[in-house]
Amino acid sequence: MPFPFCAALLSQGKQRKGRQMANDPLFIIAMIGCLVVAGILIWGIGTFSVGSDDNGKKSNKIMQYRIIAQFVAVVLIVGYVWLRQRGGN
């Protein structure tokens, strides 16, 4: 799985009892973060495939955006798990 943190988030949700994760705003925000990272990754790989010199520079910049988005997604996921383990609603 290319996004192990997203998989961990989903598996952590299966362990929760009596509450629908789809209604949890923190879960939704964390999953949106994962989807943004996946979208940027696909966009960057697509730009790599074109092959001109300009696109190489553009692809590297897109991958820098992916690193930033991935950091934000990881912070959201860790924050979500931390809050939920502390008993936050």
C-alpha positions as CSV (number, residue, x, y, z in Angstrom):
1,M,0.0,0.0,0.0
2,P,1.6,3.3,-1.0
3,F,-0.1,5.2,1.8
4,P,0.5,3.2,5.0
5,F,-0.6,6.0,7.3
6,C,-4.0,6.1,5.5
7,A,-4.3,2.3,5.9
8,A,-3.4,2.7,9.6
9,L,-6.1,5.3,9.9
10,L,-8.7,3.0,8.4
11,S,-7.7,0.0,10.5
12,Q,-7.8,2.2,13.7
13,G,-11.3,3.1,12.7
14,K,-12.4,-0.5,12.5
15,Q,-11.4,-0.9,16.2
16,R,-13.6,1.9,17.4
17,K,-16.9,0.7,18.8
18,G,-20.3,2.2,18.5
19,R,-19.5,5.2,16.4
20,Q,-19.6,5.9,12.7
21,M,-16.3,7.2,11.5
22,A,-18.0,8.7,8.4
23,N,-19.6,11.2,10.7
24,D,-16.4,12.2,12.5
25,P,-15.1,15.5,11.1
26,L,-11.5,14.8,12.2
27,F,-11.5,11.5,10.3
28,I,-12.9,13.2,7.2
29,I,-10.2,15.9,7.3
30,A,-7.5,13.3,7.7
31,M,-8.8,11.3,4.7
32,I,-9.1,14.4,2.6
33,G,-5.4,15.0,3.4
34,C,-4.6,11.5,2.2
35,L,-6.5,12.1,-1.0
36,V,-4.7,15.4,-1.6
37,V,-1.4,13.6,-1.3
38,A,-2.5,10.9,-3.7
39,G,-3.7,13.5,-6.2
40,I,-0.5,15.5,-6.1
41,L,1.5,12.3,-6.5
42,I,-0.5,11.3,-9.6
43,W,-0.2,14.8,-11.0
44,G,3.6,14.8,-10.5
45,I,4.1,11.3,-12.0
46,G,2.0,12.4,-15.0
47,T,4.2,15.4,-15.5
48,F,7.3,13.3,-15.3
49,S,6.0,11.1,-18.2
50,V,5.8,14.0,-20.7
51,G,9.6,14.2,-20.8
52,S,10.7,17.7,-21.7
53,D,13.3,19.7,-19.7
54,D,10.7,22.2,-18.5
55,N,8.5,19.4,-17.3
56,G,11.3,17.9,-15.3
57,K,11.6,21.1,-13.3
58,K,7.9,21.3,-12.9
59,S,7.7,17.7,-11.7
60,N,10.3,18.3,-9.1
61,K,8.3,21.3,-7.8
62,I,5.1,19.2,-7.8
63,M,6.9,16.6,-5.8
64,Q,8.0,19.2,-3.3
65,Y,4.4,20.1,-2.9
66,R,3.6,16.5,-2.3
67,I,6.2,16.3,0.5
68,I,4.5,19.3,2.2
69,A,1.0,17.8,1.7
70,Q,2.2,14.5,3.0
71,F,3.7,16.1,6.2
72,V,0.3,17.9,6.8
73,A,-1.6,14.6,6.3
74,V,0.7,12.8,8.7
75,V,0.2,15.5,11.3
76,L,-3.6,15.3,10.8
77,I,-3.6,11.5,11.2
78,V,-1.4,11.5,14.3
79,G,-3.5,14.3,15.8
80,Y,-6.6,12.4,15.1
81,V,-5.3,9.2,16.6
82,W,-3.9,11.1,19.7
83,L,-7.2,12.9,20.3
84,R,-9.3,9.7,20.0
85,Q,-7.0,7.7,22.2
86,R,-7.3,10.4,24.9
87,G,-11.1,9.9,24.8
88,G,-12.0,12.9,22.7
89,N,-15.3,12.9,21.0
